[in-house]
């Protein structure tokens, strides 16, 4: 006979809600520009394409609107929001502040074995660059920065960084098409060399340059694709 007290100790299964799945799918398509700024989107069409009811799509649209990625206008078409230069620069400021703290904390505790593991991740990044796999590189780029937060003991910070940097990610993804993936990969090599050497003096300027380059990229992309940006 089963001991009911033992069953009470079990954690409930966490099954993703349909709305969460829809949110993640749309969020990824917006960040990767599969849904470019200015694109009209419809609850009905999305629900039909996914074979679900409109309610989870409506919930996902609301969450995306709260993040500033969808513009919901009563009696008018719902559209993917254009890129806000102000939001990108604000996200850059917050990301640099948080990640610098995490990288510094990680440097104090990271082991050579952990650096070896991160260098294996860089080999995957190199393969993605060679294959021109932009989505793959973008994901592996995030993996490196997320793991640094975890090693620092501040994995919760990554959730906040991920949410804030989403406004940077559309610009970052465009930049990958113009050679930024190779530059980012080169920066990652240098950053891990700095971590292995425990060189505190070089960490801040290199990380600032790595994460701050988005500002120069922003100006270049705005000139090339003005239709993607808010006036």
Secondary structure, DSSP 8 states (H G I E B T S, - for coil): ---HHHHHTS-------HHHHHHHHHHHHHHTTSS-TT-EE-HHHHHHHHTS-HHHHHHHHHHHHHTTSEE--TTS-EEE--B-HHHHHHHHHHHHHHHHHHHHHHHHH--HHHHHHHHHHHHHHHHHHHTT-HHHHHHHHHHHHHHHHHHTT-HHHHHHHHHHHHHHHHHHHHHHTTTHHHHHHHHHHHHHHHHHHT-HHHHHHHHHHHHHTHHHHHHHHHHH-GGGB--
